[in-house]
Amino acid sequence: MPHASVAGVFVDLHLHADGIPDQDLATLAYFGLKAAVTCARDSGAGSAAELVKHWDGLVQNETQRLKTAGIRPMVALALHPARIPWHGADDLLHRLPHYFDDPRVVALGELGLQDGGPREEEIFARQLELAARLQRPAIVHTPAKEKLQRTKRALALVKSSPLEPSQVLIDHVSDETFPLVRAVGCWAGLTVQPESTDVERAAQLVRKHGAERIVLTSDIGEGPTDLLALPKAAEALRKAGLSQEVVRQLMWDGPLAFLH
């Protein structure tokens, strides 16, 4: 149960439980994390067999670790654009739908574009088609390098796919990409980490544009990050003058609406 001093509870649509120690998961639950989506990660290029092992580990092991910590476990699986194997991608795309027989697998993610190019775009487009066929949402990665260019191309591929933009979360948005993502009708993910979006800027964006189709994500478990980024963000947003209702929309109602 969250500590009595915690002002609210929250859902994180993007973390990597396999990179978070058990004690840190318990700490997150203590500070209000009630449900989380652990996403397939970028761990560098590997073989198709290694990626299957990664997927299996998320479904079989990380869900149990989250549950033990008191966090409702959910999983997103995909071929991350920085982890597309040179051989076996077709087989992986044929295997992927079967994982959705498990009700804990709720979305495709992370998918998207990293360096760009025809191969990445083909894999991304095929996964968007798969998400539409499975009637599942997609959590889309955008890179730090050439973010604007990659995001524009990703949005073009979303618009030409059978998946509704309202079923797509474009994560790690920046000041430049935020209005583009909103114009298409996708959800915008503000990753509240020091090297992504600071809380003050997030508050400014929400105050200007409202909270509709905006969520806060943490991306913890993938490199150096602030473990308590989301609970700190909730408090900072309230101090910035946003109402409890708006904070709840960003961190509870919105994430759950996206998944359903």
C-alpha positions in Angstrom: 0.0 0.0 0.0 1.2 3.6 -0.7 2.5 5.5 2.3 -0.1 7.6 4.0 1.8 10.8 3.0 1.5 10.0 -0.7 -0.9 12.5 -2.3 -2.0 10.2 -5.1 -1.5 7.0 -7.0 -0.3 6.6 -10.5 0.2 4.3 -13.5 3.4 4.2 -15.5 3.0 3.3 -19.2 6.7 2.9 -19.8 9.3 1.4 -17.6 11.7 -1.5 -17.8 11.2 -3.8 -14.8 14.1 -6.0 -15.8 16.4 -3.1 -15.1 14.9 -2.3 -11.7 16.0 -4.2 -8.5 13.3 -5.7 -6.2 13.9 -3.1 -3.5 13.4 -0.2 -6.0 10.1 -1.8 -7.1 9.0 -1.9 -3.5 10.0 1.7 -3.1 7.9 2.6 -6.2 4.9 0.8 -4.8 5.4 2.7 -1.4 5.3 6.0 -3.3 2.1 5.2 -5.1 2.8 3.2 -8.3 -0.2 0.9 -8.6 0.2 -0.4 -12.2 2.9 -0.4 -14.7 3.7 -1.5 -18.3 7.1 -3.0 -18.6 8.2 -2.6 -22.2 10.5 -4.5 -24.5 13.8 -2.6 -24.3 16.7 -1.5 -26.4 19.6 -3.6 -25.2 21.6 -3.3 -28.3 21.4 -5.5 -31.4 21.1 -9.2 -30.7 19.8 -12.4 -32.2 16.2 -13.4 -32.7 16.7 -16.1 -30.0 17.9 -13.5 -27.6 14.9 -11.3 -28.3 12.5 -14.2 -27.7 14.3 -14.9 -24.4 13.8 -11.2 -23.5 10.1 -11.3 -24.3 9.6 -14.5 -22.3 11.4 -13.0 -19.4 9.1 -10.0 -19.3 6.0 -12.1 -19.4 7.1 -14.9 -17.1 9.5 -13.3 -14.6 9.0 -9.5 -14.5 5.2 -9.7 -14.1 5.8 -11.8 -11.0 8.3 -9.4 -9.6 6.0 -6.4 -10.2 3.1 -8.4 -8.6 5.2 -9.3 -5.6 6.0 -5.6 -5.1 2.3 -4.8 -5.1 2.2 -3.3 -8.6 -0.3 -4.6 -11.2 1.9 -6.0 -13.9 1.3 -5.3 -17.6 3.6 -6.0 -20.6 4.3 -4.4 -24.0 6.2 -6.4 -26.5 7.7 -5.4 -29.9 10.8 -5.3 -32.0 12.5 -2.2 -30.7 14.0 -0.3 -33.7 17.5 -0.4 -32.1 17.2 -4.1 -31.5 16.0 -5.6 -34.9 18.1 -8.7 -35.5 19.7 -9.2 -38.9 18.1 -12.6 -39.2 14.8 -13.9 -38.0 12.7 -10.7 -37.9 9.9 -12.4 -40.0 9.7 -15.3 -37.5 9.6 -12.9 -34.6 6.7 -11.0 -36.2 4.9 -14.3 -36.6 5.5 -15.3 -33.0 4.5 -11.9 -31.5 0.7 -12.3 -31.8 0.7 -15.4 -29.7 2.0 -13.6 -26.6 -1.3 -11.6 -26.6 -3.1 -14.7 -25.5 -1.8 -13.8 -22.1 -4.1 -11.0 -20.7 -1.1 -9.3 -19.0 0.3 -8.5 -22.5 -1.7 -5.3 -23.2 0.2 -3.3 -25.9 2.9 -3.4 -28.5 6.0 -1.5 -27.4 8.5 -0.2 -27.8 8.4 0.1 -31.5 9.3 3.0 -33.8 12.3 4.5 -35.6 15.8 4.9 -34.4 18.2 5.5 -37.3 15.5 5.4 -39.9 15.7 3.8 -43.3 13.6 1.3 -45.3 14.2 -1.7 -43.0 13.2 0.1 -39.8 10.2 1.6 -41.5 9.0 -1.7 -42.8 9.2 -3.4 -39.4 7.5 -0.4 -37.8 4.7 -0.4 -40.4 4.2 -4.2 -40.0 3.9 -3.8 -36.2 1.4 -1.0 -36.6 -0.7 -3.3 -38.8 -0.4 -6.1 -36.2 -1.6 -3.8 -33.4 -4.6 -2.9 -35.5 -5.3 -6.5 -36.2 -5.0 -7.4 -32.5 -6.9 -4.3 -31.4 -4.1 -3.3 -29.1 -2.5 0.1 -28.5 1.1 0.8 -29.5 3.9 2.6 -27.4 6.2 4.3 -29.9 9.8 5.2 -29.1 11.4 8.4 -30.5 15.2 8.8 -30.4 17.2 11.6 -28.9 19.1 12.0 -32.1 17.2 13.6 -35.0 14.0 13.4 -33.0 12.0 15.8 -35.1 12.9 14.1 -38.4 12.2 10.6 -37.0 9.0 11.7 -35.3 7.6 13.3 -38.5 8.3 10.1 -40.4 6.8 7.9 -37.7 3.7 10.0 -37.7 3.4 9.7 -41.5 3.6 5.9 -41.1 1.0 6.0 -38.4 -1.4 8.0 -40.5 -1.0 5.6 -43.4 -1.5 2.5 -41.2 -4.9 0.9 -40.2 -4.2 1.7 -36.5 -6.2 4.7 -35.2 -3.9 7.5 -34.0 -5.8 7.4 -30.7 -4.3 4.0 -30.1 -0.8 5.3 -30.4 1.4 6.8 -27.7 4.4 8.7 -29.1 6.8 8.7 -26.1 9.7 11.0 -25.3 8.1 14.0 -27.0 10.0 17.3 -27.1 8.9 20.9 -27.4 9.3 20.5 -31.2 7.4 17.2 -31.6 4.6 17.8 -29.1 2.4 19.9 -31.4 2.9 17.5 -34.3 1.9 14.5 -32.2 -1.2 16.3 -30.9 -2.2 17.4 -34.4 -2.3 13.9 -35.7 -4.4 12.7 -32.7 -1.9 10.5 -31.0 -1.2 10.5 -27.3 1.9 12.5 -26.2 4.2 10.9 -23.6 6.2 13.4 -21.6 9.1 11.4 -20.1 9.9 13.3 -16.9 13.6 12.7 -16.6 16.5 15.2 -16.4 17.6 14.5 -20.0 14.1 14.4 -21.4 11.3 16.8 -20.1 11.6 18.6 -16.8 8.5 19.0 -14.7 8.4 22.7 -15.1 8.2 22.4 -18.9 5.6 19.6 -18.6 3.5 21.9 -16.4 3.7 24.7 -19.0 2.6 22.4 -21.8 -0.4 21.0 -19.8 -1.4 24.5 -18.7 -1.4 25.7 -22.3 -2.9 22.7 -24.0 -4.9 20.8 -21.4 -4.4 17.3 -20.2 -6.3 15.4 -23.0 -4.2 12.6 -24.5 -1.1 13.6 -22.5 0.5 11.1 -20.1 3.7 11.2 -18.0 6.1 8.4 -18.3 9.4 7.5 -16.5 11.4 5.1 -18.7 13.1 3.9 -15.5 15.2 0.8 -15.7 16.9 1.9 -18.9 20.2 3.6 -18.0 20.6 6.4 -15.4 17.2 7.7 -14.4 15.4 9.2 -11.4 13.5 6.3 -9.7 11.0 8.6 -8.2 10.5 10.8 -11.2 6.7 10.3 -11.4 5.8 10.8 -7.7 8.1 13.9 -7.7 6.4 15.1 -10.8 2.9 14.8 -9.3 3.9 17.0 -6.4 5.7 19.5 -8.6 2.7 19.8 -10.9 0.4 20.6 -7.9 2.9 23.2 -6.7 2.9 24.7 -10.2 -0.9 25.3 -9.7 -2.4 22.4 -11.6 -5.5 20.9 -10.0 -5.6 17.4 -8.4 -8.1 16.5 -11.2 -5.6 17.4 -13.9 -2.8 15.6 -12.2 -5.0 12.5 -11.9 -5.8 12.7 -15.6 -2.1 12.8 -16.5 -1.1 10.0 -14.2 -4.1 7.7 -13.6 -7.2 8.3 -15.8 -5.3 9.0 -19.0 -2.9 6.0 -18.9 -5.8 3.7 -18.2 -7.9 5.2 -20.9 -5.1 4.7 -23.4 -4.8 1.0 -22.6 -8.6 0.5 -23.0 
